[in-house]
């Protein structure tokens, strides 16, 4: 702008001295032969346009660099969360070794005290991990869960489904897991202490034994949670795999209530972008109790489809809450 002002004063001085100069004066001839007085406004307009383009380009570059820096920081944050969770889980399992001894001694004198203390210790660990993820949870209908042994069933898209639901259990609850989980040292010990069962999906005879054991647990006051899809669903967010009817035999044989659990957006915590762990919002809805004996004969005959469609409708309804 200083240079621009100097040029403007120069042209003004030339114009101001025009009347005192002879027509043949060199300055007079130069000024009018080049017609500076007429081209000056166009020159100013050109400078303004050029400056605007420069500043626009500069702002775009700065904005792009800012977005890139923000994304890099976000990626760094999600990886830090994954590392913290992994370290905490390893330390938790290692430090559990002396705890198992204490729990065993407590169990010799009071089995109920051992069960409750094991439940609270694991729930504490799950809550710490969920805190590390930064996940926020909207819970609907938790008051629908009666104070009695029940069969929890739900859609399954993430390992965090177990953490999200188990950390909210008020009563002793055993989860039905795949057989491979039994091979994981220390973790499987905690699971056995908490009445979890290991289902062999490839062996029908062993699978039947697992269901019969679950029926026995319910009769003895222990709730059971199972994911009737049989495995984690890796499909679209609102999709579900067909339910396996065998899981619902637990409720049919014991007469306990079925509590449907509908979960939205849990895969976005971890599985959707492995190995990163993201802060996301999830929705969990506990449906009203379903007592198989109170249903009509046709609905009981297709209980798996009935429960499947109920959870499917709920996750679609709750999709707008994410």
C-alpha positions in Angstrom: 0.0 0.0 0.0 2.9 2.4 0.6 4.2 1.7 -2.9 0.7 2.2 -4.3 0.3 5.6 -2.5 3.6 6.8 -3.9 2.5 6.0 -7.4 -0.8 7.8 -6.8 1.0 11.0 -5.6 3.3 10.8 -8.6 0.4 10.8 -11.1 -1.4 13.6 -9.1 1.7 15.8 -9.2 2.1 15.3 -12.9 -1.6 16.3 -13.5 -1.3 19.3 -11.1 1.7 20.8 -13.0 0.0 20.4 -16.5 -1.3 24.1 -16.7 2.2 25.6 -15.9 4.0 23.5 -18.5 4.5 24.2 -22.2 2.8 21.7 -24.5 6.2 20.7 -25.7 7.5 20.1 -22.2 8.8 16.5 -21.8 6.6 15.7 -18.8 3.5 17.1 -20.4 4.1 15.0 -23.5 4.9 11.9 -21.5 1.8 12.2 -19.3 -0.7 12.6 -22.1 0.9 10.4 -24.7 0.6 7.4 -22.2 -2.9 8.6 -21.0 -2.1 7.7 -17.3 -5.1 9.6 -16.0 -7.5 7.2 -17.8 -5.7 3.9 -17.1 -5.2 4.6 -13.4 -8.7 3.4 -12.2 -8.2 0.1 -14.1 -4.9 -0.3 -12.5 -6.4 0.1 -9.0 -9.1 -2.5 -9.8 -6.5 -4.9 -11.0 -4.6 -4.5 -7.7 -7.7 -5.1 -5.6 -8.7 -8.3 -7.6 -5.1 -9.6 -7.3 -5.0 -9.0 -3.6 -8.4 -10.7 -3.1 -7.3 -13.8 -4.9 -4.1 -13.9 -2.9 -5.8 -13.6 0.5 -8.5 -16.2 -0.6 -5.7 -18.7 -1.6 -3.9 -18.0 1.6 -7.0 -18.6 3.7 -7.7 -21.9 1.9 -4.2 -23.1 2.5 -4.4 -22.2 6.2 -7.8 -23.9 6.6 -6.5 -27.0 4.8 -3.5 -27.2 7.1 -5.7 -26.7 10.2 -8.0 -29.5 9.2 -5.1 -31.8 8.5 -3.6 -30.9 11.9 -6.9 -31.5 13.6 -7.3 -34.9 11.9 -3.8 -35.9 12.9 -4.5 -34.9 16.5 -7.7 -36.9 16.5 -6.0 -40.0 15.0 -3.3 -39.7 17.7 -6.0 -39.4 20.4 -7.9 -42.6 19.3 -4.6 -44.6 19.1 -3.7 -43.4 22.6 -7.1 -44.6 23.9 -6.4 -48.0 22.3 -3.0 -48.3 23.9 -4.3 -47.2 27.3 -7.1 -49.8 27.2 -4.7 -52.5 26.1 -2.2 -51.7 28.9 -5.0 -51.5 31.5 -6.5 -54.8 30.5 -3.1 -56.6 30.7 -2.4 -55.1 34.1 -5.9 -55.9 35.3 -5.5 -59.6 34.4 -2.0 -59.9 35.8 -3.0 -58.2 39.1 -6.1 -60.5 39.2 -3.9 -63.5 40.1 -3.7 -62.7 43.9 -7.3 -61.6 43.8 -8.3 -65.1 42.6 -6.7 -66.5 45.7 -8.6 -64.1 48.0 -11.9 -64.8 46.1 -11.3 -68.6 46.5 -10.8 -68.2 50.3 -14.0 -66.0 50.5 -15.9 -68.6 48.6 -14.9 -71.3 51.1 -16.9 -69.4 53.8 -19.5 -67.5 51.9 -20.3 -68.4 48.2 -22.7 -65.5 47.9 -20.2 -63.0 49.1 -17.6 -64.3 46.5 -20.2 -64.0 43.7 -21.1 -60.4 44.5 -17.5 -59.3 45.0 -16.5 -60.9 41.7 -19.4 -59.2 40.0 -18.4 -55.7 41.3 -14.7 -56.2 40.6 -15.4 -57.0 36.9 -18.0 -54.3 36.6 -15.4 -51.8 38.0 -12.9 -52.9 35.3 -15.5 -52.6 32.6 -16.5 -49.1 33.7 -12.9 -47.9 33.7 -12.4 -49.2 30.1 -15.6 -47.5 29.0 -14.4 -44.3 30.7 -11.2 -44.5 28.6 -13.1 -44.9 25.4 -15.0 -41.6 26.1 -18.2 -43.2 25.0 -21.5 -41.5 26.0 -24.5 -43.7 26.5 -28.2 -43.1 26.3 -30.1 -45.8 28.2 -33.8 -46.3 27.8 -36.2 -48.6 29.6 -33.8 -49.9 32.3 -36.8 -49.9 34.7 -38.3 -52.7 32.6 -35.8 -55.2 34.0 -37.6 -57.0 36.9 -35.8 -58.0 40.1 -35.7 -61.7 39.2 -33.6 -64.0 37.0 -34.2 -63.2 33.3 -32.9 -64.1 29.9 -31.3 -61.1 28.2 -31.1 -61.2 24.4 -29.8 -58.6 22.1 -28.3 -57.7 18.8 -24.5 -58.1 18.6 -22.1 -55.9 16.7 -19.2 -55.2 19.0 -17.1 -56.6 21.8 -18.1 -53.5 23.7 -21.7 -54.9 23.8 -20.6 -57.0 26.7 -19.0 -54.2 28.6 -21.9 -51.8 28.0 -24.5 -54.3 29.2 -22.6 -56.2 31.9 -21.5 -53.0 33.7 -25.3 -52.3 34.2 -26.3 -55.7 35.6 -27.8 -55.4 39.1 -28.0 -59.2 39.6 -25.6 -62.1 39.0 -25.6 -62.6 35.2 -23.8 -65.2 33.2 -23.0 -64.5 29.6 -22.9 -67.2 26.9 -19.7 -66.8 24.9 -18.1 -68.7 22.1 -16.0 -71.8 23.0 -12.7 -70.1 21.9 -13.0 -67.6 24.8 -12.3 -70.5 27.3 -8.7 -70.7 26.0 -7.8 -67.2 27.1 -6.0 -67.5 30.5 -7.1 -65.4 33.4 -10.0 -63.9 31.5 -11.7 -67.3 31.3 -11.2 -67.7 35.1 -13.1 -64.5 35.7 -15.8 -65.7 33.3 -16.2 -69.0 35.1 -16.4 -67.2 38.5 -19.3 -65.2 37.0 -21.2 -68.2 35.7 -20.4 -67.5 32.0 -20.9 -70.5 29.7 -18.9 -71.4 26.6 -20.9 -72.5 23.6 -19.5 -74.9 21.0 -21.3 -73.8 17.9 -20.0 -76.7 15.8 -21.0 -79.5 18.2 -24.8 -79.8 18.7 -24.5 -82.2 21.6 -22.1 -79.9 23.5 -24.3 -76.9 22.6 -27.3 -78.7 24.1 -25.4 -79.3 27.3 -24.6 -75.5 27.5 -28.3 -74.6 27.1 -29.3 -77.1 29.8 -26.6 -75.6 32.1 -28.1 -72.1 31.5 -31.5 -73.4 32.3 -30.2 -74.7 35.6 -28.6 -71.3 36.4 -31.8 -69.5 35.8 -33.6 -71.9 38.1 -31.0 -71.1 40.8 -31.5 -67.3 40.5 -28.8 -66.4 38.0 -29.7 -64.4 34.9 -28.3 -65.3 31.5 -27.4 -63.1 28.6 -27.1 -64.5 25.1 -26.8 -63.0 21.6 -29.1 -65.2 19.5 -27.5 -64.1 16.2 -24.7 -66.6 17.2 -21.9 -64.3 16.2 -21.0 -60.6 15.7 -22.9 -59.0 12.8 -20.4 -57.2 10.5 -23.2 -56.0 8.2 -24.8 -52.5 7.9 -25.5 -50.6 11.1 -29.2 -51.3 11.2 -29.0 -54.9 9.9 -29.4 -58.1 12.0 -28.7 -61.7 11.5 -31.4 -64.3 12.0 -32.0 -65.5 15.5 -31.3 -69.1 16.5 -34.3 -70.4 18.3 -32.3 -72.7 20.6 -31.2 -69.7 22.7 -34.8 -68.9 23.6 -35.4 -72.4 25.0 -33.9 -71.1 28.2 -36.9 -68.9 28.8 -39.4 -71.4 27.5 -38.2 -74.2 29.8 -37.9 -72.0 32.9 -40.8 -69.5 32.4 -38.5 -66.6 33.0 -38.9 -63.2 31.3 -37.1 -62.4 28.1 -35.6 -58.9 28.2 -34.8 -57.6 24.7 -31.7 -55.3 24.5 -31.4 -53.1 21.4 -28.1 -51.4 20.8 -27.2 -48.7 18.3 -23.8 -47.6 17.1 -21.6 -49.9 19.3 -19.5 -51.1 16.3 -18.4 -47.5 15.8 -16.4 -47.6 19.1 -13.9 -50.1 17.8 -14.7 -52.6 15.1 -15.6 -50.1 12.3 -12.1 -48.7 12.3 -9.8 -51.3 14.0 -7.5 -50.7 15.9 -8.6 -47.2 16.7 -11.0 -46.5 19.6 -13.3 -43.6 19.0 -15.5 -41.4 21.3 -19.0 -42.1 20.1 -22.6 -41.9 21.3 -24.4 -45.2 21.7 -28.1 -46.0 22.6 -29.2 -49.0 24.7 -32.9 -49.7 25.1 -34.2 -52.4 27.4 -37.6 -53.6 26.2 -40.6 -54.7 28.3 -40.5 -58.3 29.7 -41.7 -61.0 27.4 -43.1 -64.1 29.1 -43.4 -66.9 26.6 -46.4 -68.5 28.4 -48.4 -65.3 28.0 -48.0 -65.3 24.2 -50.4 -66.9 21.8 -49.6 -70.3 20.4 -48.6 -69.0 16.9 -46.2 -66.4 18.4 -44.6 -69.0 20.7 -44.1 -71.2 17.7 -42.0 -68.4 16.0 -40.6 -66.8 19.2 -37.2 -66.2 17.6 -38.7 -64.2 14.7 -40.9 -62.3 17.1 -38.0 -61.2 19.3 -35.8 -60.5 16.3 -38.4 -58.2 14.7 -39.0 -56.4 18.0 -35.3 -55.6 18.4 -35.0 -54.7 14.7 -37.8 -52.2 14.9 -36.3 -50.7 18.1 -32.8 -50.1 16.6 -34.4 -48.5 13.6 -36.5 -46.2 15.8 -33.5 -45.2 17.9 -31.2 -44.5 14.9 -32.4 -40.9 15.0 -30.9 -40.5 18.5 -27.3 -41.0 17.4 
